[in-house]
Each structure stands twice: as C-alpha cells, then as structure tokens.
Amino acid sequence: SGCVPSSARVHDNGDGSYILTYVALPGEANLTVQVAGQAVRPTPCTVEFVPDPAEEAALRQREADEDARRRREAEEADAAERGRAAMEEAAKLEEARLEIEERLRRAAEKEDARLQRAKKQEERRAAQEEEKRQRIMSMLKREEETR
C-alpha cells in the first residue's frame, strides 16, 4: 500500500537484499513489498501474525508477577490495618484496666477508712465499757467495805 508501519525498520544489506523488522499485532494482514514503486514477488500476500510463545509466556509471567505484587501489597495493608486495630484495642483495654485499677484503689481506701473508723469506735466502746466496769467494781468494793 506504499506505507510502512511506524515501528518498521528497513536495513539495506547492500547486496540487493533488505531486512524489514517491525512489531505486528496478532491476526491477518495484507502485505505488499515494493521497491522503486514495483511490487516484489510473492507480494501482495496475506500474512498471519501469531504471538511469539516466549513473549506470550513472558507477558503472562509479568501479569502473574503484577497480580502477586498487588495481592502481597493488599495483604500487607490488611496486616498493617489489623495491627493498627489490635494496637487500638490494646490501648483501650489498658485504659479500661487502669480505670478499674483506680476504682479498686479508691474502693480499698474507702474500705480501709471505714475499717479504721469502726476500729476506733470499737476501741472507744470497749474503753467506755471498761470504765463502766471499773466504776461498778469500785462501787461494789466501797459498798462491801461499808458493810
């Protein structure tokens, strides 16, 4: 057709032969080779371009590698998110533990204070009872002495 694909490279071997290289997409194409406007036999002809198995395998491998990289990155992101969530949960649990510990400490202090007050009241009551007993004993002794 007189046009050369933009990816084509023509090399003149200097002996009347040429090397044409270009990248073609898979499928059929009509090929016409001309020199000085004259068709070179056996062109025009239909040419079928098939993928190079090695290139196809390399492409599949690159795609598989890219998929694996994306999965790995997603797994790493998920792991990082789970780690962050675990850290937040641990921080909340620690905060709750400290709050419970503080409540228990205050309750223990209140109980200690109550027990101290109760002990003092019991000591005062015991002292009063002892004083009362002493007075009664003293009165009984005096009464006995006066008889």
Helices and strands as residue ranges (DSSP letters): E 9-12, E 18-21, E 27-31, E 34-35, E 38-39, E 45-49, H 53-146
